[in-house]
Amino acid sequence: MNRTQKSRPTHTVYVVEGEGDAAYWTKIGAAWVHEDGEGYNISLTALPLNGRLVVRTAKADAKKEAGR
């Protein structure tokens, strides 16, 4: 783990199934921006079989994210 990954993740990774208001978001990992800003290191706790991956800026308050 590099110095950047020891800090809080900069992004949260979700798998999203469905569209619009019917979409179901499941948090499956975290991402850290590379020091040069040209990419990300991504750590997943699950590997989705369907749906799409969405990477969003991490929020300070995780309770807000749970309401998605």
All heavy atoms as a GROMACS GRO file, in nm:
protein
  525
    1MET      N    1   0.086  -0.118   0.000
    1MET     CA    2   0.000   0.000   0.000
    1MET      C    3   0.090   0.123   0.000
    1MET      O    4   0.180   0.134   0.079
    1MET     CB    5  -0.088  -0.005   0.124
    1MET     CG    6  -0.200   0.095   0.121
    1MET     SD    7  -0.311   0.082   0.262
    1MET     CE    8  -0.407  -0.059   0.216
    2ASN      N    9   0.063   0.215  -0.090
    2ASN     CA   10   0.147   0.333  -0.097
    2ASN      C   11   0.097   0.442  -0.002
    2ASN      O   12  -0.005   0.428   0.062
    2ASN     CB   13   0.158   0.385  -0.241
    2ASN     CG   14   0.027   0.437  -0.295
    2ASN    OD1   15  -0.057   0.485  -0.220
    2ASN    ND2   16   0.009   0.427  -0.425
    3ARG      N   17   0.172   0.550   0.006
    3ARG     CA   18   0.140   0.660   0.098
    3ARG      C   19  -0.001   0.714   0.073
    3ARG      O   20  -0.074   0.744   0.167
    3ARG     CB   21   0.244   0.771   0.082
    3ARG     CG   22   0.221   0.888   0.173
    3ARG     CD   23   0.337   0.985   0.172
    3ARG     NE   24   0.387   1.017   0.041
    3ARG     CZ   25   0.348   1.123  -0.031
    3ARG    NH1   26   0.258   1.204   0.018
    3ARG    NH2   27   0.397   1.146  -0.150
    4THR      N   28  -0.043   0.725  -0.052
    4THR     CA   29  -0.175   0.780  -0.084
    4THR      C   30  -0.286   0.689  -0.030
    4THR      O   31  -0.385   0.736   0.022
    4THR     CB   32  -0.190   0.796  -0.237
    4THR    OG1   33  -0.087   0.880  -0.282
    4THR    CG2   34  -0.325   0.856  -0.272
    5GLN      N   35  -0.271   0.557  -0.042
    5GLN     CA   36  -0.374   0.465   0.003
    5GLN      C   37  -0.388   0.459   0.154
    5GLN      O   38  -0.490   0.414   0.202
    5GLN     CB   39  -0.348   0.326  -0.053
    5GLN     CG   40  -0.381   0.316  -0.200
    5GLN     CD   41  -0.365   0.177  -0.251
    5GLN    OE1   42  -0.268   0.109  -0.217
    5GLN    NE2   43  -0.456   0.132  -0.332
    6LYS      N   44  -0.289   0.503   0.229
    6LYS     CA   45  -0.300   0.503   0.374
    6LYS      C   46  -0.396   0.611   0.421
    6LYS      O   47  -0.448   0.604   0.531
    6LYS     CB   48  -0.162   0.521   0.438
    6LYS     CG   49  -0.074   0.400   0.422
    6LYS     CD   50   0.060   0.422   0.486
    6LYS     CE   51   0.150   0.303   0.462
    6LYS     NZ   52   0.283   0.321   0.516
    7SER      N   53  -0.418   0.711   0.338
    7SER     CA   54  -0.513   0.817   0.372
    7SER      C   55  -0.654   0.771   0.334
    7SER      O   56  -0.674   0.666   0.275
    7SER     CB   57  -0.477   0.946   0.299
    7SER     OG   58  -0.485   0.926   0.160
    8ARG      N   59  -0.752   0.854   0.365
    8ARG     CA   60  -0.890   0.822   0.332
    8ARG      C   61  -0.907   0.815   0.181
    8ARG      O   62  -0.847   0.892   0.109
    8ARG     CB   63  -0.982   0.929   0.389
    8ARG     CG   64  -0.982   0.932   0.541
    8ARG     CD   65  -1.075   1.038   0.593
    8ARG     NE   66  -1.213   1.007   0.559
    8ARG     CZ   67  -1.299   0.948   0.641
    8ARG    NH1   68  -1.261   0.916   0.761
    8ARG    NH2   69  -1.422   0.924   0.602
    9PRO      N   70  -0.992   0.724   0.133
    9PRO     CA   71  -1.017   0.717  -0.011
    9PRO      C   72  -1.076   0.848  -0.062
    9PRO      O   73  -1.151   0.916   0.009
    9PRO     CB   74  -1.120   0.605  -0.024
    9PRO     CG   75  -1.110   0.527   0.102
    9PRO     CD   76  -1.065   0.623   0.207
   10THR      N   77  -1.043   0.882  -0.184
   10THR     CA   78  -1.096   1.004  -0.244
   10THR      C   79  -1.229   0.978  -0.316
   10THR      O   80  -1.305   1.071  -0.340
   10THR     CB   81  -0.997   1.063  -0.345
   10THR    OG1   82  -0.965   0.963  -0.443
   10THR    CG2   83  -0.871   1.110  -0.275
   11HIS      N   84  -1.256   0.851  -0.349
   11HIS     CA   85  -1.377   0.814  -0.421
   11HIS      C   86  -1.436   0.685  -0.365
   11HIS      O   87  -1.366   0.605  -0.304
   11HIS     CB   88  -1.346   0.794  -0.570
   11HIS     CG   89  -1.311   0.920  -0.639
   11HIS    ND1   90  -1.189   0.983  -0.622
   11HIS    CD2   91  -1.381   0.996  -0.725
   11HIS    CE1   92  -1.187   1.092  -0.696
   11HIS    NE2   93  -1.303   1.103  -0.759
   12THR      N   94  -1.565   0.666  -0.389
   12THR     CA   95  -1.635   0.544  -0.350
   12THR      C   96  -1.680   0.474  -0.477
   12THR      O   97  -1.722   0.540  -0.573
   12THR     CB   98  -1.758   0.578  -0.263
   12THR    OG1   99  -1.713   0.655  -0.150
   12THR    CG2  100  -1.825   0.453  -0.211
   13VAL      N  101  -1.670   0.340  -0.480
   13VAL     CA  102  -1.709   0.262  -0.597
   13VAL      C  103  -1.840   0.190  -0.567
   13VAL      O  104  -1.855   0.127  -0.462
   13VAL     CB  105  -1.600   0.160  -0.634
   13VAL    CG1  106  -1.640   0.081  -0.759
   13VAL    CG2  107  -1.465   0.228  -0.654
   14TYR      N  108  -1.935   0.200  -0.660
   14TYR     CA  109  -2.066   0.137  -0.648
   14TYR      C  110  -2.092   0.050  -0.770
   14TYR      O  111  -2.041   0.077  -0.879
   14TYR     CB  112  -2.178   0.241  -0.644
   14TYR     CG  113  -2.170   0.338  -0.530
   14TYR    CD1  114  -2.103   0.459  -0.545
   14TYR    CD2  115  -2.230   0.311  -0.408
   14TYR    CE1  116  -2.096   0.550  -0.441
   14TYR    CE2  117  -2.224   0.402  -0.303
   14TYR     CZ  118  -2.156   0.521  -0.321
   14TYR     OH  119  -2.150   0.610  -0.218
   15VAL      N  120  -2.176  -0.053  -0.753
   15VAL     CA  121  -2.237  -0.119  -0.866
   15VAL      C  122  -2.382  -0.071  -0.867
   15VAL      O  123  -2.447  -0.065  -0.763
   15VAL     CB  124  -2.228  -0.273  -0.861
   15VAL    CG1  125  -2.298  -0.331  -0.741
   15VAL    CG2  126  -2.281  -0.334  -0.989
   16VAL      N  127  -2.430  -0.029  -0.984
   16VAL     CA  128  -2.565   0.026  -0.996
   16VAL      C  129  -2.645  -0.064  -1.090
   16VAL      O  130  -2.603  -0.091  -1.203
   16VAL     CB  131  -2.563   0.170  -1.049
   16VAL    CG1  132  -2.704   0.225  -1.059
   16VAL    CG2  133  -2.476   0.258  -0.960
   17GLU      N  134  -2.760  -0.109  -1.041
   17GLU     CA  135  -2.850  -0.191  -1.122
   17GLU      C  136  -2.979  -0.113  -1.141
   17GLU      O  137  -3.032  -0.056  -1.046
   17GLU     CB  138  -2.878  -0.323  -1.054
   17GLU     CG  139  -2.753  -0.407  -1.035
   17GLU     CD  140  -2.780  -0.535  -0.961
   17GLU    OE1  141  -2.832  -0.629  -1.024
   17GLU    OE2  142  -2.753  -0.538  -0.841
   18GLY      N  143  -3.030  -0.108  -1.263
   18GLY     CA  144  -3.152  -0.035  -1.292
   18GLY      C  145  -3.122   0.107  -1.337
   18GLY      O  146  -3.005   0.147  -1.348
   19GLU      N  147  -3.228   0.181  -1.361
   19GLU     CA  148  -3.215   0.318  -1.412
   19GLU      C  149  -3.301   0.414  -1.331
   19GLU      O  150  -3.403   0.374  -1.274
   19GLU     CB  151  -3.260   0.324  -1.558
   19GLU     CG  152  -3.177   0.240  -1.653
   19GLU     CD  153  -3.037   0.294  -1.674
   19GLU    OE1  154  -3.016   0.416  -1.662
   19GLU    OE2  155  -2.947   0.212  -1.701
   20GLY      N  156  -3.262   0.540  -1.328
   20GLY     CA  157  -3.341   0.646  -1.266
   20GLY      C  158  -3.374   0.621  -1.121
   20GLY      O  159  -3.291   0.572  -1.044
   21ASP      N  160  -3.500   0.653  -1.082
   21ASP     CA  161  -3.542   0.637  -0.943
   21ASP      C  162  -3.547   0.492  -0.899
   21ASP      O  163  -3.545   0.462  -0.780
   21ASP     CB  164  -3.680   0.701  -0.921
   21ASP     CG  165  -3.674   0.853  -0.930
   21ASP    OD1  166  -3.564   0.910  -0.914
   21ASP    OD2  167  -3.780   0.914  -0.955
   22ALA      N  168  -3.553   0.398  -0.993
   22ALA     CA  169  -3.559   0.256  -0.960
   22ALA      C  170  -3.420   0.193  -0.946
   22ALA      O  171  -3.408   0.075  -0.916
   22ALA     CB  172  -3.638   0.181  -1.067
   23ALA      N  173  -3.315   0.272  -0.966
   23ALA     CA  174  -3.178   0.219  -0.958
   23ALA      C  175  -3.144   0.180  -0.816
   23ALA      O  176  -3.183   0.244  -0.720
   23ALA     CB  177  -3.078   0.323  -1.009
   24TYR      N  178  -3.068   0.071  -0.803
   24TYR     CA  179  -3.025   0.021  -0.673
   24TYR      C  180  -2.873   0.032  -0.668
   24TYR      O  181  -2.803  -0.029  -0.749
   24TYR     CB  182  -3.071  -0.124  -0.655
   24TYR     CG  183  -3.040  -0.178  -0.519
   24TYR    CD1  184  -3.116  -0.141  -0.409
   24TYR    CD2  185  -2.935  -0.267  -0.500
   24TYR    CE1  186  -3.088  -0.190  -0.282
   24TYR    CE2  187  -2.907  -0.317  -0.373
   24TYR     CZ  188  -2.983  -0.277  -0.266
   24TYR     OH  189  -2.955  -0.326  -0.141
   25TRP      N  190  -2.820   0.112  -0.575
   25TRP     CA  191  -2.677   0.137  -0.561
   25TRP      C  192  -2.621   0.053  -0.446
   25TRP      O  193  -2.672   0.059  -0.334
   25TRP     CB  194  -2.651   0.284  -0.529
   25TRP     CG  195  -2.684   0.380  -0.639
   25TRP    CD1  196  -2.805   0.399  -0.698
   25TRP    CD2  197  -2.595   0.473  -0.699
   25TRP    NE1  198  -2.797   0.497  -0.792
   25TRP    CE2  199  -2.668   0.545  -0.794
   25TRP    CE3  200  -2.461   0.503  -0.681
   25TRP    CZ2  201  -2.611   0.644  -0.873
   25TRP    CZ3  202  -2.404   0.603  -0.758
   25TRP    CH2  203  -2.478   0.671  -0.853
   26THR      N  204  -2.514  -0.021  -0.473
   26THR     CA  205  -2.447  -0.101  -0.370
   26THR      C  206  -2.300  -0.061  -0.365
   26THR      O  207  -2.229  -0.069  -0.466
   26THR     CB  208  -2.457  -0.252  -0.402
   26THR    OG1  209  -2.594  -0.288  -0.416
   26THR    CG2  210  -2.394  -0.335  -0.291
   27LYS      N  211  -2.254  -0.018  -0.248
   27LYS     CA  212  -2.113   0.020  -0.231
   27LYS      C  213  -2.029  -0.107  -0.234
   27LYS      O  214  -2.056  -0.202  -0.159
   27LYS     CB  215  -2.093   0.093  -0.099
   27LYS     CG  216  -1.951   0.137  -0.075
   27LYS     CD  217  -1.938   0.211   0.056
   27LYS     CE  218  -1.793   0.242   0.084
   27LYS     NZ  219  -1.777   0.311   0.213
   28ILE      N  220  -1.928  -0.112  -0.322
   28ILE     CA  221  -1.844  -0.231  -0.331
   28ILE      C  222  -1.695  -0.200  -0.322
   28ILE      O  223  -1.613  -0.290  -0.339
   28ILE     CB  224  -1.872  -0.311  -0.459
   28ILE    CG1  225  -1.840  -0.228  -0.584
   28ILE    CG2  226  -2.014  -0.364  -0.461
   28ILE    CD1  227  -1.832  -0.311  -0.710
   29GLY      N  228  -1.656  -0.075  -0.296
   29GLY     CA  229  -1.514  -0.048  -0.286
   29GLY      C  230  -1.481   0.099  -0.271
   29GLY      O  231  -1.568   0.182  -0.246
   30ALA      N  232  -1.351   0.125  -0.289
   30ALA     CA  233  -1.299   0.261  -0.272
   30ALA      C  234  -1.190   0.285  -0.376
   30ALA      O  235  -1.134   0.190  -0.431
   30ALA     CB  236  -1.242   0.278  -0.132
   31ALA      N  237  -1.162   0.413  -0.401
   31ALA     CA  238  -1.058   0.449  -0.497
   31ALA      C  239  -0.977   0.566  -0.445
   31ALA      O  240  -1.029   0.649  -0.370
   31ALA     CB  241  -1.122   0.484  -0.632
   32TRP      N  242  -0.851   0.570  -0.484
   32TRP     CA  243  -0.759   0.677  -0.447
   32TRP      C  244  -0.699   0.734  -0.574
   32TRP      O  245  -0.655   0.660  -0.661
   32TRP     CB  246  -0.645   0.623  -0.361
   32TRP     CG  247  -0.684   0.574  -0.226
   32TRP    CD1  248  -0.673   0.643  -0.109
   32TRP    CD2  249  -0.739   0.446  -0.192
   32TRP    NE1  250  -0.718   0.565  -0.005
   32TRP    CE2  251  -0.760   0.443  -0.054
   32TRP    CE3  252  -0.775   0.334  -0.266
   32TRP    CZ2  253  -0.812   0.334   0.013
   32TRP    CZ3  254  -0.828   0.225  -0.201
   32TRP    CH2  255  -0.846   0.227  -0.063
   33VAL      N  256  -0.695   0.866  -0.584
   33VAL     CA  257  -0.634   0.932  -0.699
   33VAL      C  258  -0.482   0.915  -0.692
   33VAL      O  259  -0.423   0.928  -0.585
   33VAL     CB  260  -0.670   1.083  -0.701
   33VAL    CG1  261  -0.598   1.154  -0.814
   33VAL    CG2  262  -0.819   1.102  -0.712
   34HIS      N  263  -0.420   0.884  -0.807
   34HIS     CA  264  -0.273   0.878  -0.812
   34HIS      C  265  -0.215   1.015  -0.781
   34HIS      O  266  -0.280   1.118  -0.805
   34HIS     CB  267  -0.227   0.836  -0.951
   34HIS     CG  268  -0.251   0.693  -0.982
   34HIS    ND1  269  -0.221   0.639  -1.103
   34HIS    CD2  270  -0.302   0.592  -0.908
   34HIS    CE1  271  -0.252   0.512  -1.103
   34HIS    NE2  272  -0.302   0.481  -0.986
   35GLU      N  273  -0.096   1.017  -0.726
   35GLU     CA  274  -0.033   1.143  -0.690
   35GLU      C  275  -0.020   1.237  -0.809
   35GLU      O  276  -0.029   1.358  -0.793
   35GLU     CB  277   0.105   1.117  -0.628
   35GLU     CG  278   0.097   1.062  -0.488
   35GLU     CD  279   0.234   1.049  -0.425
   35GLU    OE1  280   0.326   1.125  -0.463
   35GLU    OE2  281   0.249   0.963  -0.338
   36ASP      N  282  -0.001   1.182  -0.930
   36ASP     CA  283   0.014   1.267  -1.047
   36ASP      C  284  -0.121   1.307  -1.108
   36ASP      O  285  -0.127   1.380  -1.206
   36ASP     CB  286   0.102   1.201  -1.153
   36ASP     CG  287   0.042   1.074  -1.212
   36ASP    OD1  288  -0.073   1.038  -1.179
   36ASP    OD2  289   0.113   1.008  -1.291
   37GLY      N  290  -0.232   1.259  -1.049
   37GLY     CA  291  -0.365   1.294  -1.095
   37GLY      C  292  -0.407   1.227  -1.225
   37GLY      O  293  -0.512   1.258  -1.280
   38GLU      N  294  -0.329   1.131  -1.273
   38GLU     CA  295  -0.355   1.069  -1.403
   38GLU      C  296  -0.428   0.935  -1.394
   38GLU      O  297  -0.447   0.870  -1.496
   38GLU     CB  298  -0.222   1.049  -1.478
   38GLU     CG  299  -0.154   1.178  -1.515
   38GLU     CD  300  -0.229   1.257  -1.621
   38GLU    OE1  301  -0.287   1.194  -1.712
   38GLU    OE2  302  -0.231   1.380  -1.612
   39GLY      N  303  -0.467   0.892  -1.277
   39GLY     CA  304  -0.536   0.764  -1.266
   39GLY      C  305  -0.580   0.736  -1.123
   39GLY      O  306  -0.572   0.824  -1.037
   40TYR      N  307  -0.625   0.612  -1.100
   40TYR     CA  308  -0.678   0.573  -0.969
   40TYR      C  309  -0.627   0.434  -0.931
   40TYR      O  310  -0.606   0.349  -1.018
   40TYR     CB  311  -0.831   0.564  -0.973
   40TYR     CG  312  -0.898   0.694  -1.003
   40TYR    CD1  313  -0.924   0.733  -1.134
   40TYR    CD2  314  -0.936   0.780  -0.901
   40TYR    CE1  315  -0.986   0.853  -1.162
   40TYR    CE2  316  -0.999   0.900  -0.929
   40TYR     CZ  317  -1.023   0.936  -1.059
   40TYR     OH  318  -1.084   1.054  -1.086
   41ASN      N  319  -0.613   0.411  -0.803
   41ASN     CA  320  -0.600   0.276  -0.748
   41ASN      C  321  -0.737   0.242  -0.695
   41ASN      O  322  -0.797   0.322  -0.622
   41ASN     CB  323  -0.497   0.270  -0.636
   41ASN     CG  324  -0.356   0.286  -0.688
   41ASN    OD1  325  -0.328   0.253  -0.802
   41ASN    ND2  326  -0.268   0.337  -0.604
   42ILE      N  327  -0.789   0.125  -0.732
   42ILE     CA  328  -0.924   0.085  -0.692
   42ILE      C  329  -0.916  -0.044  -0.614
   42ILE      O  330  -0.852  -0.140  -0.656
   42ILE     CB  331  -1.015   0.069  -0.815
   42ILE    CG1  332  -1.027   0.203  -0.888
   42ILE    CG2  333  -1.152   0.017  -0.774
   42ILE    CD1  334  -1.102   0.196  -1.018
   43SER      N  335  -0.984  -0.047  -0.499
   43SER     CA  336  -0.993  -0.165  -0.415
   43SER      C  337  -1.140  -0.206  -0.407
   43SER      O  338  -1.224  -0.128  -0.362
   43SER     CB  339  -0.940  -0.133  -0.275
   43SER     OG  340  -0.958  -0.244  -0.190
   44LEU      N  341  -1.172  -0.328  -0.454
   44LEU     CA  342  -1.310  -0.376  -0.452
   44LEU      C  343  -1.326  -0.483  -0.345
   44LEU      O  344  -1.240  -0.568  -0.327
   44LEU     CB  345  -1.348  -0.435  -0.588
   44LEU     CG  346  -1.343  -0.341  -0.707
   44LEU    CD1  347  -1.375  -0.417  -0.835
   44LEU    CD2  348  -1.437  -0.224  -0.690
   45THR      N  349  -1.441  -0.482  -0.276
   45THR     CA  350  -1.473  -0.586  -0.178
   45THR      C  351  -1.565  -0.691  -0.239
   45THR      O  352  -1.591  -0.792  -0.178
   45THR     CB  353  -1.540  -0.526  -0.053
   45THR    OG1  354  -1.657  -0.456  -0.093
   45THR    CG2  355  -1.446  -0.432   0.019
   46ALA      N  356  -1.615  -0.665  -0.360
   46ALA     CA  357  -1.701  -0.757  -0.432
   46ALA      C  358  -1.681  -0.734  -0.581
   46ALA      O  359  -1.641  -0.625  -0.623
   46ALA     CB  360  -1.848  -0.735  -0.396
   47LEU      N  361  -1.708  -0.837  -0.660
   47LEU     CA  362  -1.697  -0.826  -0.805
   47LEU      C  363  -1.836  -0.846  -0.864
   47LEU      O  364  -1.892  -0.954  -0.855
   47LEU     CB  365  -1.600  -0.931  -0.858
   47LEU     CG  366  -1.566  -0.923  -1.005
   47LEU    CD1  367  -1.500  -0.789  -1.037
   47LEU    CD2  368  -1.474  -1.036  -1.044
   48PRO      N  369  -1.894  -0.740  -0.921
   48PRO     CA  370  -2.032  -0.751  -0.971
   48PRO      C  371  -2.040  -0.839  -1.095
   48PRO      O  372  -1.950  -0.839  -1.178
   48PRO     CB  373  -2.070  -0.608  -1.002
   48PRO     CG  374  -1.942  -0.539  -1.030
   48PRO     CD  375  -1.840  -0.607  -0.943
   49LEU      N  376  -2.150  -0.914  -1.107
   49LEU     CA  377  -2.174  -0.996  -1.225
   49LEU      C  378  -2.263  -0.924  -1.326
   49LEU      O  379  -2.268  -0.961  -1.441
   49LEU     CB  380  -2.240  -1.129  -1.183
   49LEU     CG  381  -2.154  -1.215  -1.091
   49LEU    CD1  382  -2.231  -1.340  -1.049
   49LEU    CD2  383  -2.024  -1.253  -1.159
   50ASN      N  384  -2.336  -0.822  -1.279
   50ASN     CA  385  -2.417  -0.742  -1.368
   50ASN      C  386  -2.426  -0.600  -1.313
   50ASN      O  387  -2.373  -0.572  -1.208
   50ASN     CB  388  -2.556  -0.804  -1.387
   50ASN     CG  389  -2.626  -0.830  -1.256
   50ASN    OD1  390  -2.587  -0.780  -1.152
   50ASN    ND2  391  -2.730  -0.911  -1.259
   51GLY      N  392  -2.493  -0.513  -1.386
   51GLY     CA  393  -2.498  -0.373  -1.346
   51GLY      C  394  -2.378  -0.299  -1.402
   51GLY      O  395  -2.303  -0.351  -1.483
   52ARG      N  396  -2.360  -0.176  -1.358
   52ARG     CA  397  -2.248  -0.095  -1.405
   52ARG      C  398  -2.172  -0.040  -1.285
   52ARG      O  399  -2.229  -0.015  -1.180
   52ARG     CB  400  -2.298   0.017  -1.495
   52ARG     CG  401  -2.388   0.116  -1.428
   52ARG     CD  402  -2.454   0.212  -1.529
   52ARG     NE  403  -2.538   0.309  -1.465
   52ARG     CZ  404  -2.662   0.289  -1.425
   52ARG    NH1  405  -2.718   0.171  -1.442
   52ARG    NH2  406  -2.731   0.385  -1.367
   53LEU      N  407  -2.042  -0.020  -1.303
   53LEU     CA  408  -1.960   0.040  -1.198
   53LEU      C  409  -1.969   0.191  -1.208
   53LEU      O  410  -1.961   0.247  -1.316
   53LEU     CB  411  -1.814  -0.002  -1.211
   53LEU     CG  412  -1.781  -0.146  -1.179
   53LEU    CD1  413  -1.633  -0.170  -1.202
   53LEU    CD2  414  -1.820  -0.182  -1.038
   54VAL      N  415  -1.985   0.254  -1.093
   54VAL     CA  416  -1.989   0.400  -1.085
   54VAL      C  417  -1.890   0.442  -0.977
   54VAL      O  418  -1.892   0.388  -0.866
   54VAL     CB  419  -2.131   0.451  -1.050
   54VAL    CG1  420  -2.132   0.601  -1.032
   54VAL    CG2  421  -2.231   0.408  -1.156
   55VAL      N  422  -1.802   0.536  -1.010
   55VAL     CA  423  -1.705   0.589  -0.915
   55VAL      C  424  -1.745   0.733  -0.887
   55VAL      O  425  -1.753   0.815  -0.978
   55VAL     CB  426  -1.561   0.582  -0.971
   55VAL    CG1  427  -1.462   0.639  -0.870
   55VAL    CG2  428  -1.526   0.439  -1.008
   56ARG      N  429  -1.771   0.762  -0.759
   56ARG     CA  430  -1.816   0.896  -0.718
   56ARG      C  431  -1.721   0.952  -0.614
   56ARG      O  432  -1.659   0.877  -0.539
   56ARG     CB  433  -1.956   0.888  -0.656
   56ARG     CG  434  -2.064   0.828  -0.744
   56ARG     CD  435  -2.122   0.926  -0.838
   56ARG     NE  436  -2.188   1.030  -0.758
   56ARG     CZ  437  -2.245   1.135  -0.812
   56ARG    NH1  438  -2.247   1.152  -0.941
   56ARG    NH2  439  -2.302   1.225  -0.736
   57THR      N  440  -1.710   1.084  -0.608
   57THR     CA  441  -1.629   1.148  -0.505
   57THR      C  442  -1.681   1.106  -0.368
   57THR      O  443  -1.801   1.108  -0.344
   57THR     CB  444  -1.637   1.302  -0.519
   57THR    OG1  445  -1.594   1.338  -0.649
   57THR    CG2  446  -1.552   1.371  -0.416
   58ALA      N  447  -1.590   1.065  -0.280
   58ALA     CA  448  -1.628   1.021  -0.146
   58ALA      C  449  -1.686   1.137  -0.067
   58ALA      O  450  -1.637   1.250  -0.076
   58ALA     CB  451  -1.507   0.962  -0.074
   59LYS      N  452  -1.788   1.111   0.008
   59LYS     CA  453  -1.852   1.211   0.094
   59LYS      C  454  -1.805   1.192   0.236
   59LYS      O  455  -1.780   1.079   0.280
   59LYS     CB  456  -2.003   1.198   0.088
   59LYS     CG  457  -2.063   1.207  -0.050
   59LYS     CD  458  -2.053   1.348  -0.104
   59LYS     CE  459  -2.121   1.354  -0.239
   59LYS     NZ  460  -2.087   1.467  -0.315
   60ALA      N  461  -1.796   1.299   0.311
   60ALA     CA  462  -1.754   1.292   0.451
   60ALA      C  463  -1.858   1.219   0.535
   60ALA      O  464  -1.825   1.149   0.629
   60ALA     CB  465  -1.730   1.432   0.506
   61ASP      N  466  -1.986   1.232   0.500
   61ASP     CA  467  -2.093   1.172   0.577
   61ASP      C  468  -2.146   1.050   0.503
   61ASP      O  469  -2.223   1.063   0.408
   61ASP     CB  470  -2.204   1.274   0.600
   61ASP     CG  471  -2.315   1.222   0.689
   61ASP    OD1  472  -2.309   1.107   0.733
   61ASP    OD2  473  -2.408   1.300   0.714
   62ALA      N  474  -2.110   0.930   0.546
   62ALA     CA  475  -2.152   0.806   0.480
   62ALA      C  476  -2.302   0.785   0.485
   62ALA      O  477  -2.359   0.717   0.402
   62ALA     CB  478  -2.079   0.687   0.542
   63LYS      N  479  -2.371   0.844   0.581
   63LYS     CA  480  -2.517   0.829   0.592
   63LYS      C  481  -2.586   0.886   0.469
   63LYS      O  482  -2.685   0.833   0.424
   63LYS     CB  483  -2.569   0.897   0.718
   63LYS     CG  484  -2.529   0.826   0.845
   63LYS     CD  485  -2.583   0.899   0.967
   63LYS     CE  486  -2.533   0.834   1.094
   63LYS     NZ  487  -2.580   0.906   1.213
   64LYS      N  488  -2.533   0.993   0.413
   64LYS     CA  489  -2.591   1.052   0.292
   64LYS      C  490  -2.579   0.955   0.176
   64LYS      O  491  -2.668   0.942   0.094
   64LYS     CB  492  -2.521   1.183   0.258
   64LYS     CG  493  -2.553   1.294   0.353
   64LYS     CD  494  -2.483   1.422   0.312
   64LYS     CE  495  -2.507   1.531   0.412
   64LYS     NZ  496  -2.434   1.654   0.379
   65GLU      N  497  -2.466   0.884   0.166
   65GLU     CA  498  -2.445   0.789   0.058
   65GLU      C  499  -2.541   0.672   0.068
   65GLU      O  500  -2.586   0.620  -0.033
   65GLU     CB  501  -2.301   0.736   0.060
   65GLU     CG  502  -2.199   0.839   0.024
   65GLU     CD  503  -2.210   0.885  -0.121
   65GLU    OE1  504  -2.249   0.804  -0.208
   65GLU    OE2  505  -2.181   1.002  -0.147
   66ALA      N  506  -2.574   0.628   0.186
   66ALA     CA  507  -2.663   0.514   0.204
   66ALA      C  508  -2.804   0.542   0.151
   66ALA      O  509  -2.876   0.450   0.116
   66ALA     CB  510  -2.671   0.476   0.352
   67GLY      N  511  -2.840   0.668   0.140
   67GLY     CA  512  -2.973   0.704   0.092
   67GLY      C  513  -2.988   0.701  -0.059
   67GLY      O  514  -3.095   0.726  -0.111
   68ARG      N  515  -2.883   0.669  -0.131
   68ARG     CA  516  -2.891   0.666  -0.278
   68ARG      C  517  -2.980   0.556  -0.326
   68ARG      O  518  -2.989   0.452  -0.287
   68ARG     CB  519  -2.752   0.646  -0.337
   68ARG     CG  520  -2.672   0.769  -0.317
   68ARG     CD  521  -2.547   0.760  -0.400
   68ARG     NE  522  -2.504   0.895  -0.411
   68ARG     CZ  523  -2.504   0.966  -0.520
   68ARG    NH1  524  -2.539   0.916  -0.632
   68ARG    NH2  525  -2.466   1.089  -0.521
   0.00000   0.00000   0.00000
